[in-house]
């Protein structure tokens, strides 16, 4: 991935999801807040393609129709399409993780 591509995905993530971080940074946040990490795993690609983005895309037309093809509905659909495009292009460099943690009680 070249610098322009890196900048594109980083700019998108910073604007839309500023809380995103690396697994080590997120585990650090858990620990600072009194949790110990029991486990972590990255969701496989098919979870996002088949179980999230696929159904989301399948409902775009119905969403637009329900809302009279309003400007707001079109903007939502376009934003989701853009995210799906970015995920498809950069999925080798992105993952979504699940953290399992336990709270330490005093």
C-alpha positions as a printed Julia matrix, in Angstrom:
106×3 Matrix{Float64}:
   0.0     0.0    0.0
   1.47    3.37  -0.95
   1.4     6.53   1.12
  -1.61    7.98  -0.74
  -3.64    4.85  -0.05
  -2.54    4.81   3.57
  -3.57    8.44   3.92
  -6.97    7.77   2.32
  -7.98    5.01   4.72
  -6.45    6.78   7.73
  -8.31   10.01   6.92
 -11.58    8.11   6.6
 -11.05    6.22   9.86
 -10.03    9.37  11.75
 -13.11   11.22  10.52
 -15.71    8.5   10.92
 -14.31    6.35  13.73
 -11.77    8.32  15.77
 -11.95    5.75  18.58
 -10.43    3.02  16.4
  -7.04    1.82  17.54
  -4.68   -1.08  17.4
  -5.42   -4.17  19.5
  -2.5    -3.37  21.81
  -3.79    0.19  22.35
  -7.32   -1.05  23.05
  -6.03   -3.68  25.48
  -4.06   -0.9   27.18
  -7.28    1.12  27.54
  -9.0    -1.87  29.11
  -6.17   -2.33  31.6
  -6.05    1.38  32.54
  -9.77    1.18  33.26
  -9.5    -1.8   35.59
 -10.02   -4.74  33.23
  -7.85   -7.71  32.42
  -8.01   -9.13  28.95
  -9.15  -12.73  28.78
  -9.13  -12.95  25.02
  -9.11  -11.14  21.73
  -9.82  -12.22  18.18
 -10.23  -10.52  14.84
 -13.5   -11.21  13.07
 -13.01  -13.04   9.79
 -13.73  -11.2    6.55
 -16.87  -13.21   5.85
 -18.51  -11.79   8.99
 -18.33   -8.32   7.48
 -19.02   -9.26   3.86
 -21.76  -11.88   4.38
 -23.3   -10.9    7.7
 -23.01   -7.12   7.81
 -22.28   -5.38   4.51
 -24.28   -7.81   2.35
 -27.57   -7.42   4.24
 -26.95   -3.69   4.56
 -26.52   -3.31   0.8
 -29.55   -5.48   0.13
 -31.7    -3.0    2.07
 -30.45    0.22   0.41
 -33.28    0.37  -2.12
 -35.95   -0.32   0.5
 -34.5     2.33   2.81
 -34.55    4.89   0.03
 -38.14    4.01  -0.85
 -39.31    4.13   2.78
 -37.9     7.64   3.08
 -39.09    8.98  -0.26
 -35.57    9.06  -1.64
 -34.93   12.03   0.65
 -31.6    13.8    0.65
 -30.87   12.42   4.12
 -31.59    8.83   3.08
 -29.45    9.19  -0.04
 -26.59   10.6    2.07
 -26.78    7.63   4.46
 -26.75    5.13   1.6
 -23.84    6.91  -0.09
 -21.83    6.98   3.15
 -22.41    3.26   3.68
 -21.49    2.5    0.06
 -18.25    4.44   0.51
 -17.39    2.49   3.64
 -18.06   -0.8    1.86
 -15.83    0.29  -1.04
 -13.03    1.24   1.33
 -13.35   -2.01   3.25
 -13.25   -3.98   0.0
 -10.15   -2.12  -1.15
  -8.26   -2.18   2.14
  -9.51   -5.33   3.87
  -5.98   -6.77   3.88
  -5.0    -3.91   6.2
  -8.12   -3.69   8.36
  -9.77   -5.91  10.89
 -12.5    -5.66  13.46
 -11.72   -7.19  16.81
 -13.64   -8.62  19.7
 -12.24   -8.18  23.19
 -13.21  -10.32  26.14
 -12.31   -8.75  29.45
 -12.98   -9.08  33.15
 -13.42   -6.15  35.52
 -11.19   -6.11  38.59
 -13.27   -5.29  41.65
 -11.65   -3.65  44.64
